[in-house]
Amino acid sequence: MITLFRWILLKQKEIKWKLAFWQFADKQLVEFIKTPEVFEKKLMDSLAKLIHESNKTDK
């Protein structure tokens, strides 16, 4: 049986991890909003690579 103290510690850790995740996501979104050109370049490079590799394997 889990004690109240352990349950509180568990909830604290859960909240800490959720907060860390959302802070990271917020940081990435703010960076994306400030410089969408960098994201667009990375996306286009990855998309071109994916298309190129899929064309190689089709033949």
All heavy atoms as a GROMACS GRO file, in nm:
protein
  510
    1MET      N    1   0.083  -0.117   0.000
    1MET     CA    2   0.000   0.000   0.000
    1MET      C    3   0.089   0.125   0.000
    1MET      O    4   0.185   0.133   0.075
    1MET     CB    5  -0.089  -0.001   0.124
    1MET     CG    6  -0.185   0.111   0.129
    1MET     SD    7  -0.296   0.085   0.268
    1MET     CE    8  -0.371   0.243   0.273
    2ILE      N    9   0.059   0.215  -0.087
    2ILE     CA   10   0.141   0.335  -0.100
    2ILE      C   11   0.100   0.436   0.009
    2ILE      O   12  -0.018   0.456   0.034
    2ILE     CB   13   0.129   0.395  -0.240
    2ILE    CG1   14   0.235   0.500  -0.264
    2ILE    CG2   15  -0.007   0.451  -0.263
    2ILE    CD1   16   0.254   0.534  -0.409
    3THR      N   17   0.200   0.490   0.071
    3THR     CA   18   0.170   0.587   0.176
    3THR      C   19   0.141   0.723   0.114
    3THR      O   20   0.175   0.750  -0.001
    3THR     CB   21   0.288   0.600   0.274
    3THR    OG1   22   0.400   0.651   0.204
    3THR    CG2   23   0.320   0.466   0.337
    4LEU      N   24   0.081   0.808   0.191
    4LEU     CA   25   0.049   0.943   0.145
    4LEU      C   26   0.176   1.018   0.108
    4LEU      O   27   0.181   1.088   0.007
    4LEU     CB   28  -0.029   1.018   0.253
    4LEU     CG   29  -0.072   1.160   0.219
    4LEU    CD1   30  -0.164   1.158   0.096
    4LEU    CD2   31  -0.143   1.224   0.336
    5PHE      N   32   0.281   1.000   0.186
    5PHE     CA   33   0.408   1.068   0.160
    5PHE      C   34   0.467   1.024   0.026
    5PHE      O   35   0.512   1.107  -0.053
    5PHE     CB   36   0.506   1.041   0.274
    5PHE     CG   37   0.639   1.108   0.256
    5PHE    CD1   38   0.650   1.245   0.265
    5PHE    CD2   39   0.752   1.033   0.229
    5PHE    CE1   40   0.772   1.308   0.249
    5PHE    CE2   41   0.874   1.095   0.211
    5PHE     CZ   42   0.885   1.233   0.221
    6ARG      N   43   0.467   0.895   0.001
    6ARG     CA   44   0.519   0.844  -0.127
    6ARG      C   45   0.434   0.892  -0.244
    6ARG      O   46   0.486   0.922  -0.351
    6ARG     CB   47   0.524   0.691  -0.126
    6ARG     CG   48   0.637   0.637  -0.046
    6ARG     CD   49   0.644   0.488  -0.064
    6ARG     NE   50   0.760   0.433   0.002
    6ARG     CZ   51   0.790   0.305   0.002
    6ARG    NH1   52   0.711   0.218  -0.060
    6ARG    NH2   53   0.896   0.263   0.063
    7TRP      N   54   0.306   0.897  -0.225
    7TRP     CA   55   0.216   0.945  -0.330
    7TRP      C   56   0.246   1.091  -0.363
    7TRP      O   57   0.249   1.130  -0.480
    7TRP     CB   58   0.071   0.928  -0.287
    7TRP     CG   59  -0.028   0.971  -0.391
    7TRP    CD1   60  -0.066   0.900  -0.500
    7TRP    CD2   61  -0.097   1.095  -0.396
    7TRP    NE1   62  -0.157   0.972  -0.573
    7TRP    CE2   63  -0.178   1.093  -0.512
    7TRP    CE3   64  -0.099   1.208  -0.315
    7TRP    CZ2   65  -0.259   1.199  -0.548
    7TRP    CZ3   66  -0.181   1.313  -0.351
    7TRP    CH2   67  -0.260   1.308  -0.467
    8ILE      N   68   0.270   1.171  -0.260
    8ILE     CA   69   0.303   1.313  -0.280
    8ILE      C   70   0.436   1.324  -0.356
    8ILE      O   71   0.448   1.404  -0.449
    8ILE     CB   72   0.308   1.388  -0.146
    8ILE    CG1   73   0.167   1.399  -0.088
    8ILE    CG2   74   0.370   1.526  -0.162
    8ILE    CD1   75   0.161   1.451   0.054
    9LEU      N   76   0.535   1.247  -0.318
    9LEU     CA   77   0.664   1.249  -0.388
    9LEU      C   78   0.647   1.208  -0.534
    9LEU      O   79   0.708   1.268  -0.625
    9LEU     CB   80   0.764   1.158  -0.320
    9LEU     CG   81   0.816   1.204  -0.183
    9LEU    CD1   82   0.911   1.099  -0.126
    9LEU    CD2   83   0.885   1.338  -0.194
   10LEU      N   84   0.566   1.107  -0.558
   10LEU     CA   85   0.540   1.062  -0.694
   10LEU      C   86   0.475   1.171  -0.778
   10LEU      O   87   0.515   1.197  -0.892
   10LEU     CB   88   0.452   0.937  -0.693
   10LEU     CG   89   0.416   0.876  -0.826
   10LEU    CD1   90   0.541   0.819  -0.894
   10LEU    CD2   91   0.312   0.769  -0.808
   11LYS      N   92   0.376   1.238  -0.721
   11LYS     CA   93   0.308   1.347  -0.792
   11LYS      C   94   0.403   1.464  -0.818
   11LYS      O   95   0.397   1.527  -0.924
   11LYS     CB   96   0.185   1.394  -0.715
   11LYS     CG   97   0.073   1.295  -0.718
   11LYS     CD   98   0.028   1.274  -0.862
   11LYS     CE   99  -0.076   1.166  -0.873
   11LYS     NZ  100  -0.115   1.140  -1.010
   12GLN      N  101   0.491   1.492  -0.724
   12GLN     CA  102   0.588   1.600  -0.743
   12GLN      C  103   0.681   1.570  -0.860
   12GLN      O  104   0.709   1.657  -0.943
   12GLN     CB  105   0.672   1.622  -0.617
   12GLN     CG  106   0.599   1.692  -0.506
   12GLN     CD  107   0.683   1.706  -0.380
   12GLN    OE1  108   0.780   1.633  -0.360
   12GLN    NE2  109   0.645   1.798  -0.294
   13LYS      N  110   0.728   1.445  -0.869
   13LYS     CA  111   0.815   1.407  -0.980
   13LYS      C  112   0.739   1.413  -1.112
   13LYS      O  113   0.794   1.456  -1.214
   13LYS     CB  114   0.871   1.267  -0.958
   13LYS     CG  115   0.976   1.261  -0.853
   13LYS     CD  116   1.030   1.121  -0.836
   13LYS     CE  117   1.132   1.116  -0.724
   13LYS     NZ  118   1.185   0.982  -0.703
   14GLU      N  119   0.615   1.368  -1.112
   14GLU     CA  120   0.534   1.371  -1.233
   14GLU      C  121   0.514   1.515  -1.281
   14GLU      O  122   0.530   1.544  -1.400
   14GLU     CB  123   0.398   1.307  -1.204
   14GLU     CG  124   0.307   1.299  -1.322
   14GLU     CD  125   0.174   1.238  -1.287
   14GLU    OE1  126   0.168   1.154  -1.195
   14GLU    OE2  127   0.074   1.275  -1.352
   15ILE      N  128   0.485   1.604  -1.190
   15ILE     CA  129   0.466   1.745  -1.225
   15ILE      C  130   0.596   1.805  -1.274
   15ILE      O  131   0.598   1.882  -1.372
   15ILE     CB  132   0.410   1.823  -1.104
   15ILE    CG1  133   0.267   1.778  -1.077
   15ILE    CG2  134   0.417   1.973  -1.128
   15ILE    CD1  135   0.210   1.828  -0.945
   16LYS      N  136   0.707   1.768  -1.212
   16LYS     CA  137   0.838   1.820  -1.252
   16LYS      C  138   0.870   1.779  -1.396
   16LYS      O  139   0.917   1.861  -1.475
   16LYS     CB  140   0.944   1.766  -1.156
   16LYS     CG  141   1.083   1.814  -1.186
   16LYS     CD  142   1.182   1.755  -1.085
   16LYS     CE  143   1.323   1.793  -1.119
   16LYS     NZ  144   1.419   1.734  -1.025
   17TRP      N  145   0.845   1.654  -1.432
   17TRP     CA  146   0.873   1.606  -1.568
   17TRP      C  147   0.780   1.670  -1.670
   17TRP      O  148   0.823   1.706  -1.780
   17TRP     CB  149   0.861   1.454  -1.575
   17TRP     CG  150   0.985   1.388  -1.524
   17TRP    CD1  151   1.001   1.328  -1.403
   17TRP    CD2  152   1.111   1.379  -1.590
   17TRP    NE1  153   1.129   1.281  -1.391
   17TRP    CE2  154   1.198   1.311  -1.504
   17TRP    CE3  155   1.158   1.422  -1.714
   17TRP    CZ2  156   1.332   1.285  -1.538
   17TRP    CZ3  157   1.290   1.396  -1.747
   17TRP    CH2  158   1.375   1.329  -1.661
   18LYS      N  159   0.654   1.687  -1.635
   18LYS     CA  160   0.561   1.753  -1.727
   18LYS      C  161   0.602   1.898  -1.751
   18LYS      O  162   0.600   1.947  -1.863
   18LYS     CB  163   0.419   1.748  -1.672
   18LYS     CG  164   0.354   1.613  -1.686
   18LYS     CD  165   0.212   1.616  -1.633
   18LYS     CE  166   0.146   1.480  -1.645
   18LYS     NZ  167   0.009   1.481  -1.592
   19LEU      N  168   0.641   1.966  -1.644
   19LEU     CA  169   0.684   2.104  -1.656
   19LEU      C  170   0.810   2.115  -1.742
   19LEU      O  171   0.820   2.203  -1.828
   19LEU     CB  172   0.711   2.164  -1.518
   19LEU     CG  173   0.760   2.308  -1.515
   19LEU    CD1  174   0.656   2.401  -1.578
   19LEU    CD2  175   0.791   2.351  -1.372
   20ALA      N  176   0.905   2.024  -1.723
   20ALA     CA  177   1.027   2.025  -1.803
   20ALA      C  178   0.994   2.004  -1.951
   20ALA      O  179   1.051   2.070  -2.039
   20ALA     CB  180   1.123   1.917  -1.754
   21PHE      N  181   0.903   1.912  -1.979
   21PHE     CA  182   0.864   1.887  -2.118
   21PHE      C  183   0.801   2.010  -2.181
   21PHE      O  184   0.837   2.051  -2.292
   21PHE     CB  185   0.766   1.769  -2.126
   21PHE     CG  186   0.704   1.755  -2.262
   21PHE    CD1  187   0.775   1.702  -2.367
   21PHE    CD2  188   0.574   1.799  -2.285
   21PHE    CE1  189   0.718   1.691  -2.493
   21PHE    CE2  190   0.517   1.788  -2.410
   21PHE     CZ  191   0.588   1.734  -2.514
   22TRP      N  192   0.706   2.073  -2.110
   22TRP     CA  193   0.638   2.189  -2.166
   22TRP      C  194   0.730   2.310  -2.178
   22TRP      O  195   0.717   2.390  -2.271
   22TRP     CB  196   0.513   2.222  -2.086
   22TRP     CG  197   0.405   2.123  -2.115
   22TRP    CD1  198   0.351   2.033  -2.029
   22TRP    CD2  199   0.339   2.099  -2.241
   22TRP    NE1  200   0.256   1.955  -2.091
   22TRP    CE2  201   0.247   1.995  -2.222
   22TRP    CE3  202   0.351   2.155  -2.367
   22TRP    CZ2  203   0.167   1.947  -2.325
   22TRP    CZ3  204   0.270   2.108  -2.470
   22TRP    CH2  205   0.181   2.006  -2.448
   23GLN      N  206   0.826   2.323  -2.088
   23GLN     CA  207   0.924   2.432  -2.101
   23GLN      C  208   1.010   2.410  -2.225
   23GLN      O  209   1.039   2.505  -2.298
   23GLN     CB  210   1.012   2.440  -1.977
   23GLN     CG  211   0.943   2.503  -1.859
   23GLN     CD  212   1.030   2.506  -1.735
   23GLN    OE1  213   1.122   2.426  -1.718
   23GLN    NE2  214   1.000   2.598  -1.645
   24PHE      N  215   1.052   2.286  -2.249
   24PHE     CA  216   1.130   2.255  -2.369
   24PHE      C  217   1.048   2.281  -2.494
   24PHE      O  218   1.097   2.343  -2.590
   24PHE     CB  219   1.176   2.109  -2.366
   24PHE     CG  220   1.248   2.067  -2.490
   24PHE    CD1  221   1.378   2.106  -2.513
   24PHE    CD2  222   1.184   1.988  -2.584
   24PHE    CE1  223   1.444   2.068  -2.629
   24PHE    CE2  224   1.249   1.950  -2.700
   24PHE     CZ  225   1.379   1.990  -2.722
   25ALA      N  226   0.923   2.236  -2.497
   25ALA     CA  227   0.836   2.257  -2.613
   25ALA      C  228   0.815   2.407  -2.637
   25ALA      O  229   0.820   2.453  -2.751
   25ALA     CB  230   0.703   2.186  -2.592
   26ASP      N  231   0.794   2.482  -2.531
   26ASP     CA  232   0.775   2.626  -2.544
   26ASP      C  233   0.899   2.693  -2.600
   26ASP      O  234   0.890   2.778  -2.689
   26ASP     CB  235   0.740   2.686  -2.408
   26ASP     CG  236   0.712   2.835  -2.416
   26ASP    OD1  237   0.625   2.873  -2.497
   26ASP    OD2  238   0.777   2.912  -2.342
   27LYS      N  239   1.015   2.652  -2.553
   27LYS     CA  240   1.141   2.709  -2.602
   27LYS      C  241   1.158   2.681  -2.751
   27LYS      O  242   1.198   2.769  -2.828
   27LYS     CB  243   1.257   2.648  -2.523
   27LYS     CG  244   1.391   2.705  -2.556
   27LYS     CD  245   1.499   2.642  -2.470
   27LYS     CE  246   1.636   2.691  -2.508
   27LYS     NZ  247   1.741   2.625  -2.430
   28GLN      N  248   1.127   2.559  -2.794
   28GLN     CA  249   1.140   2.524  -2.935
   28GLN      C  250   1.041   2.601  -3.021
   28GLN      O  251   1.075   2.647  -3.130
   28GLN     CB  252   1.120   2.373  -2.954
   28GLN     CG  253   1.225   2.289  -2.888
   28GLN     CD  254   1.364   2.316  -2.940
   28GLN    OE1  255   1.385   2.328  -3.059
   28GLN    NE2  256   1.460   2.327  -2.849
   29LEU      N  257   0.919   2.618  -2.973
   29LEU     CA  258   0.818   2.692  -3.049
   29LEU      C  259   0.854   2.840  -3.061
   29LEU      O  260   0.836   2.899  -3.168
   29LEU     CB  261   0.680   2.677  -2.984
   29LEU     CG  262   0.614   2.541  -3.005
   29LEU    CD1  263   0.490   2.530  -2.919
   29LEU    CD2  264   0.582   2.520  -3.150
   30VAL      N  265   0.906   2.899  -2.955
   30VAL     CA  266   0.948   3.038  -2.961
   30VAL      C  267   1.061   3.055  -3.061
   30VAL      O  268   1.062   3.149  -3.140
   30VAL     CB  269   0.988   3.089  -2.820
   30VAL    CG1  270   1.060   3.223  -2.829
   30VAL    CG2  271   0.866   3.101  -2.731
   31GLU      N  272   1.156   2.961  -3.060
   31GLU     CA  273   1.267   2.965  -3.155
   31GLU      C  274   1.216   2.952  -3.298
   31GLU      O  275   1.261   3.021  -3.389
   31GLU     CB  276   1.366   2.854  -3.123
   31GLU     CG  277   1.489   2.854  -3.210
   31GLU     CD  278   1.585   2.743  -3.173
   31GLU    OE1  279   1.597   2.712  -3.053
   31GLU    OE2  280   1.646   2.688  -3.265
   32PHE      N  281   1.119   2.865  -3.318
   32PHE     CA  282   1.061   2.846  -3.451
   32PHE      C  283   0.989   2.972  -3.498
   32PHE      O  284   1.000   3.011  -3.614
   32PHE     CB  285   0.964   2.727  -3.449
   32PHE     CG  286   0.879   2.719  -3.574
   32PHE    CD1  287   0.936   2.690  -3.696
   32PHE    CD2  288   0.744   2.742  -3.568
   32PHE    CE1  289   0.859   2.683  -3.810
   32PHE    CE2  290   0.665   2.736  -3.681
   32PHE     CZ  291   0.723   2.706  -3.803
   33ILE      N  292   0.917   3.036  -3.409
   33ILE     CA  293   0.843   3.157  -3.446
   33ILE      C  294   0.940   3.270  -3.483
   33ILE      O  295   0.915   3.345  -3.577
   33ILE     CB  296   0.749   3.199  -3.331
   33ILE    CG1  297   0.635   3.099  -3.320
   33ILE    CG2  298   0.694   3.339  -3.352
   33ILE    CD1  299   0.549   3.116  -3.196
   34LYS      N  300   1.052   3.277  -3.412
   34LYS     CA  301   1.149   3.383  -3.440
   34LYS      C  302   1.221   3.360  -3.573
   34LYS      O  303   1.250   3.456  -3.644
   34LYS     CB  304   1.252   3.392  -3.328
   34LYS     CG  305   1.196   3.454  -3.201
   34LYS     CD  306   1.304   3.466  -3.096
   34LYS     CE  307   1.249   3.527  -2.968
   34LYS     NZ  308   1.349   3.532  -2.862
   35THR      N  309   1.254   3.234  -3.604
   35THR     CA  310   1.330   3.205  -3.726
   35THR      C  311   1.266   3.090  -3.803
   35THR      O  312   1.318   2.978  -3.803
   35THR     CB  313   1.476   3.169  -3.692
   35THR    OG1  314   1.474   3.058  -3.601
   35THR    CG2  315   1.550   3.284  -3.631
   36PRO      N  316   1.156   3.115  -3.872
   36PRO     CA  317   1.093   3.005  -3.946
   36PRO      C  318   1.175   2.962  -4.069
   36PRO      O  319   1.160   2.851  -4.118
   36PRO     CB  320   0.958   3.063  -3.988
   36PRO     CG  321   0.977   3.210  -3.985
   36PRO     CD  322   1.080   3.237  -3.879
   37GLU      N  323   1.265   3.048  -4.115
   37GLU     CA  324   1.346   3.014  -4.232
   37GLU      C  325   1.437   2.894  -4.204
   37GLU      O  326   1.457   2.808  -4.289
   37GLU     CB  327   1.433   3.133  -4.276
   37GLU     CG  328   1.355   3.256  -4.315
   37GLU     CD  329   1.322   3.344  -4.194
   37GLU    OE1  330   1.385   3.330  -4.088
   37GLU    OE2  331   1.229   3.426  -4.207
   38VAL      N  332   1.493   2.890  -4.084
   38VAL     CA  333   1.582   2.779  -4.046
   38VAL      C  334   1.503   2.648  -4.046
   38VAL      O  335   1.549   2.547  -4.099
   38VAL     CB  336   1.646   2.806  -3.909
   38VAL    CG1  337   1.727   2.687  -3.863
   38VAL    CG2  338   1.731   2.931  -3.914
   39PHE      N  339   1.385   2.651  -3.987
   39PHE     CA  340   1.301   2.531  -3.984
   39PHE      C  341   1.262   2.488  -4.125
   39PHE      O  342   1.266   2.370  -4.159
   39PHE     CB  343   1.175   2.557  -3.900
   39PHE     CG  344   1.081   2.441  -3.897
   39PHE    CD1  345   1.110   2.329  -3.822
   39PHE    CD2  346   0.963   2.444  -3.969
   39PHE    CE1  347   1.024   2.221  -3.818
   39PHE    CE2  348   0.876   2.337  -3.967
   39PHE     CZ  349   0.906   2.226  -3.891
   40GLU      N  350   1.228   2.585  -4.208
   40GLU     CA  351   1.188   2.555  -4.345
   40GLU      C  352   1.303   2.492  -4.422
   40GLU      O  353   1.284   2.394  -4.495
   40GLU     CB  354   1.144   2.684  -4.416
   40GLU     CG  355   1.093   2.662  -4.556
   40GLU     CD  356   1.050   2.792  -4.621
   40GLU    OE1  357   1.035   2.893  -4.552
   40GLU    OE2  358   1.032   2.788  -4.744
   41LYS      N  359   1.424   2.542  -4.402
   41LYS     CA  360   1.542   2.486  -4.469
   41LYS      C  361   1.565   2.341  -4.426
   41LYS      O  362   1.590   2.254  -4.508
   41LYS     CB  363   1.665   2.570  -4.439
   41LYS     CG  364   1.788   2.524  -4.512
   41LYS     CD  365   1.907   2.612  -4.486
   41LYS     CE  366   2.027   2.558  -4.560
   41LYS     NZ  367   2.148   2.632  -4.526
   42LYS      N  368   1.557   2.316  -4.294
   42LYS     CA  369   1.576   2.180  -4.243
   42LYS      C  370   1.469   2.086  -4.297
   42LYS      O  371   1.497   1.973  -4.335
   42LYS     CB  372   1.573   2.179  -4.091
   42LYS     CG  373   1.693   2.240  -4.027
   42LYS     CD  374   1.682   2.235  -3.875
   42LYS     CE  375   1.798   2.304  -3.808
   42LYS     NZ  376   1.785   2.302  -3.662
   43LEU      N  377   1.346   2.135  -4.302
   43LEU     CA  378   1.235   2.054  -4.351
   43LEU      C  379   1.255   2.020  -4.499
   43LEU      O  380   1.237   1.905  -4.540
   43LEU     CB  381   1.102   2.127  -4.331
   43LEU     CG  382   0.978   2.055  -4.380
   43LEU    CD1  383   0.955   1.930  -4.296
   43LEU    CD2  384   0.857   2.147  -4.372
   44MET      N  385   1.292   2.119  -4.578
   44MET     CA  386   1.311   2.096  -4.722
   44MET      C  387   1.427   2.001  -4.748
   44MET      O  388   1.420   1.915  -4.834
   44MET     CB  389   1.333   2.229  -4.795
   44MET     CG  390   1.210   2.318  -4.792
   44MET     SD  391   1.060   2.236  -4.851
   44MET     CE  392   1.091   2.237  -5.025
   45ASP      N  393   1.537   2.015  -4.671
   45ASP     CA  394   1.651   1.924  -4.686
   45ASP      C  395   1.609   1.780  -4.655
   45ASP      O  396   1.643   1.687  -4.729
   45ASP     CB  397   1.766   1.965  -4.595
   45ASP     CG  398   1.836   2.092  -4.642
   45ASP    OD1  399   1.817   2.131  -4.760
   45ASP    OD2  400   1.909   2.151  -4.560
   46SER      N  401   1.536   1.763  -4.547
   46SER     CA  402   1.493   1.629  -4.508
   46SER      C  403   1.395   1.570  -4.610
   46SER      O  404   1.403   1.452  -4.645
   46SER     CB  405   1.426   1.632  -4.372
   46SER     OG  406   1.516   1.674  -4.274
   47LEU      N  407   1.305   1.653  -4.658
   47LEU     CA  408   1.208   1.609  -4.758
   47LEU      C  409   1.277   1.570  -4.888
   47LEU      O  410   1.246   1.466  -4.947
   47LEU     CB  411   1.104   1.718  -4.782
   47LEU     CG  412   0.983   1.683  -4.866
   47LEU    CD1  413   0.907   1.567  -4.802
   47LEU    CD2  414   0.892   1.803  -4.880
   48ALA      N  415   1.373   1.650  -4.932
   48ALA     CA  416   1.448   1.619  -5.055
   48ALA      C  417   1.525   1.489  -5.038
   48ALA      O  418   1.528   1.405  -5.130
   48ALA     CB  419   1.541   1.733  -5.089
   49LYS      N  420   1.586   1.470  -4.923
   49LYS     CA  421   1.662   1.347  -4.897
   49LYS      C  422   1.569   1.226  -4.899
   49LYS      O  423   1.601   1.122  -4.957
   49LYS     CB  424   1.732   1.357  -4.763
   49LYS     CG  425   1.817   1.238  -4.729
   49LYS     CD  426   1.884   1.257  -4.594
   49LYS     CE  427   1.964   1.133  -4.556
   49LYS     NZ  428   2.023   1.144  -4.424
   50LEU      N  429   1.453   1.239  -4.838
   50LEU     CA  430   1.356   1.131  -4.833
   50LEU      C  431   1.309   1.094  -4.973
   50LEU      O  432   1.302   0.976  -5.009
   50LEU     CB  433   1.238   1.171  -4.746
   50LEU     CG  434   1.129   1.066  -4.725
   50LEU    CD1  435   1.186   0.948  -4.646
   50LEU    CD2  436   1.013   1.127  -4.651
   51ILE      N  437   1.278   1.193  -5.054
   51ILE     CA  438   1.234   1.168  -5.191
   51ILE      C  439   1.345   1.104  -5.272
   51ILE      O  440   1.322   1.009  -5.348
   51ILE     CB  441   1.185   1.299  -5.256
   51ILE    CG1  442   1.056   1.345  -5.188
   51ILE    CG2  443   1.164   1.281  -5.407
   51ILE    CD1  444   1.012   1.484  -5.228
   52HIS      N  445   1.466   1.153  -5.256
   52HIS     CA  446   1.580   1.099  -5.329
   52HIS      C  447   1.603   0.952  -5.294
   52HIS      O  448   1.625   0.869  -5.382
   52HIS     CB  449   1.705   1.182  -5.300
   52HIS     CG  450   1.826   1.136  -5.371
   52HIS    ND1  451   1.843   1.148  -5.507
   52HIS    CD2  452   1.939   1.074  -5.325
   52HIS    CE1  453   1.959   1.098  -5.542
   52HIS    NE2  454   2.020   1.052  -5.433
   53GLU      N  455   1.598   0.921  -5.165
   53GLU     CA  456   1.619   0.783  -5.122
   53GLU      C  457   1.505   0.692  -5.166
   53GLU      O  458   1.529   0.575  -5.199
   53GLU     CB  459   1.638   0.777  -4.970
   53GLU     CG  460   1.769   0.835  -4.925
   53GLU     CD  461   1.782   0.838  -4.774
   53GLU    OE1  462   1.687   0.796  -4.705
   53GLU    OE2  463   1.888   0.882  -4.726
   54SER      N  464   1.384   0.741  -5.166
   54SER     CA  465   1.272   0.657  -5.209
   54SER      C  466   1.279   0.630  -5.358
   54SER      O  467   1.240   0.524  -5.405
   54SER     CB  468   1.138   0.721  -5.172
   54SER     OG  469   1.116   0.836  -5.249
   55ASN      N  470   1.329   0.725  -5.435
   55ASN     CA  471   1.346   0.703  -5.580
   55ASN      C  472   1.455   0.602  -5.607
   55ASN      O  473   1.447   0.527  -5.704
   55ASN     CB  474   1.378   0.835  -5.651
   55ASN     CG  475   1.256   0.923  -5.664
   55ASN    OD1  476   1.144   0.875  -5.653
   55ASN    ND2  477   1.280   1.051  -5.684
   56LYS      N  478   1.559   0.598  -5.525
   56LYS     CA  479   1.667   0.500  -5.541
   56LYS      C  480   1.615   0.358  -5.520
   56LYS      O  481   1.648   0.268  -5.593
   56LYS     CB  482   1.776   0.526  -5.439
   56LYS     CG  483   1.890   0.607  -5.487
   56LYS     CD  484   1.999   0.599  -5.382
   56LYS     CE  485   2.089   0.717  -5.385
   56LYS     NZ  486   2.190   0.712  -5.281
   57THR      N  487   1.537   0.338  -5.418
   57THR     CA  488   1.490   0.204  -5.384
   57THR      C  489   1.380   0.154  -5.477
   57THR      O  490   1.358   0.034  -5.486
   57THR     CB  491   1.439   0.200  -5.238
   57THR    OG1  492   1.335   0.294  -5.222
   57THR    CG2  493   1.551   0.231  -5.141
   58ASP      N  494   1.309   0.244  -5.544
   58ASP     CA  495   1.202   0.203  -5.635
   58ASP      C  496   1.257   0.138  -5.761
   58ASP      O  497   1.192   0.055  -5.822
   58ASP     CB  498   1.114   0.321  -5.673
   58ASP     CG  499   1.025   0.366  -5.557
   58ASP    OD1  500   1.013   0.288  -5.460
   58ASP    OD2  501   0.971   0.477  -5.563
   59LYS      N  502   1.376   0.174  -5.802
   59LYS     CA  503   1.431   0.124  -5.930
   59LYS      C  504   1.495  -0.011  -5.915
   59LYS      O  505   1.531  -0.064  -5.824
   59LYS     CB  506   1.534   0.224  -5.984
   59LYS     CG  507   1.469   0.353  -6.024
   59LYS     CD  508   1.570   0.449  -6.078
   59LYS     CE  509   1.502   0.578  -6.116
   59LYS     NZ  510   1.593   0.677  -6.168
   0.00000   0.00000   0.00000
